[in-house]
Amino acid sequence: MEIFNDLLKFTVIDIIDVLLVALLLYYVYKLVKGTVAINIFIGIVIIYFIYLLTEALQMKMLSKILGGFMSVGLIALIVVFQQEIRKFLLMVGSTNFSKRRKFFGQLKFLKTETDNKTDVDAIVAACNKMSSTKTGALIVFECNNNLDFLVNTGDEMSIKITQPIIESIFFKNSPLHDGAIIVVDNIVKATRVILPVSNEKNLPQRFGLRHRAAVGITEKTDALALVVSEETGQVSYFKDGEFIMFKDMQELTQLIKKDLA
């Protein structure tokens, strides 16, 4: 009967509270999904539930130990999830209300998979073609984090993506080939973009400036990056500041589609 009475006291504010908590947990999951941090996040949740259980069972000694851990856990969380917290704050802080795009357009994690219309096949096909001619290229896919702060470093565009367009942009004699391009949905939003370069010293020696720029932008935001090496013609894929392995172009296409979903 007590549970039934509590349900009757459930107000609209309580419903909104539950929905906001669910949305927050969902977005935290989206941030850490596919990274090592997901295992740490699950571990913290398990410890928290064990703490609640020890409190309910009045296991004082274990409860005090876990309580002490939880009290200093905030500092540990900031250290462990530094990169994820940075991405979250960047998404919130980079929302530009003065742009024509509406605020809720920034929250791409609310979109379904069918909303993503990026022609990944055309982009990968262009990279494959440029790889055969050793034409250097750097392509950045905007995800949840707004990259308008980078658009200002290059030339703002609005070009529908096709394979010939991508190849012509990075053609060696093209005035647009220097720097990166930013892709939003199925549009080239900017060309000749200057990206932050990673200072990581443990990168393989075969990685040049394009690769360092790809690592830099993907570790500072949740963007994805494709690089075609001008020296070797090798195509590289970067996510969360890390080089992602793939067998062939077909697997690469599937990986990008999955990460953009």
URURKA-V766979 format. One record per run of one state. SS is the DSSP state (hx for helix, st for strand, lp for the rest). FROM is the first residue (numbers start at 1). LEN is the number of residues. Records with the same first field share a line. If there is no record, write none. Layout:
SS=FROM-LEN  FROM-LEN
This chain:
lp=1-1  9-3  33-4  57-3  72-1  81-1  94-9  107-1  111-2  116-4  133-4  142-6  152-3  161-2  170-10  185-2  194-15  221-3  229-6  240-2  245-4  261-1
hx=2-7  12-21  37-20  60-12  73-8  82-12  103-4  108-3  113-3  120-13  148-4  163-7  209-12  249-12
st=137-5  155-6  180-5  187-7  224-5  235-5  242-3
